Amino acid sequence: MAENAGSGGSGPGLIAAVIGGIFWLLALQHLYKIGWIKSFVIAVVIWIVTSIVGLFLPTVVGPV
C-alpha cells in the first residue's frame, strides 16, 4: 500500500525538484545574463546553504 509514503526516495517529489531546478537555472541565466556553469555553481552553493539551514532551523528554540 503506502509503504514508501514520505520516505524521501525517488518519485514525484524528485521529478518536480529536477524540473524546478532546470527552470531555476534557466531563470538565473536569463535574468542575470550568466552562463550554464556559473548558474549551476550558484545553484549548488544555495542548495548547500539551504540544506545546512534546514538542519538547524527545525531545532531552534522559539521565543520564550
C-alpha positions in Angstrom: 0.0 0.0 0.0 1.6 3.2 1.2 4.9 1.7 2.2 7.1 4.3 0.6 4.9 7.3 1.6 7.2 10.0 3.0 10.3 8.0 2.6 12.1 10.7 0.7 13.0 8.4 -2.1 12.5 8.8 -5.8 9.1 9.7 -7.1 7.0 12.7 -8.0 8.9 14.9 -5.5 12.2 14.1 -7.0 10.9 14.7 -10.5 9.4 18.0 -9.5 12.7 19.0 -7.9 14.7 18.2 -11.0 12.2 20.1 -13.3 12.2 23.0 -10.9 16.0 23.1 -10.8 16.2 23.2 -14.6 13.8 26.1 -14.8 15.7 27.9 -12.0 18.9 27.5 -13.9 17.2 29.0 -17.0 15.8 31.9 -14.9 19.3 32.6 -13.4 20.8 32.6 -16.9 18.3 34.9 -18.5 17.8 37.3 -15.5 21.5 37.8 -14.8 22.9 37.1 -18.2 25.3 34.4 -16.9 26.4 31.0 -18.4 25.4 27.5 -17.5 28.4 26.8 -15.4 28.1 29.9 -13.3 24.4 29.5 -12.8 25.0 25.8 -11.8 27.7 26.8 -9.3 25.3 29.4 -7.8 22.5 26.8 -7.6 24.8 24.3 -5.8 26.1 26.9 -3.3 22.5 28.0 -2.5 21.4 24.3 -2.2 24.3 23.6 0.3 23.5 26.7 2.4 19.7 25.9 2.5 20.5 22.3 3.4 22.6 23.4 6.3 20.0 25.9 7.5 17.3 23.2 7.1 19.3 21.0 9.6 19.3 23.7 12.3 16.1 25.6 11.7 13.6 22.9 13.0 15.7 22.6 16.2 15.9 26.3 17.0 14.0 27.2 20.2 11.3 29.8 19.7 10.6 32.8 21.8 10.4 32.1 25.5 
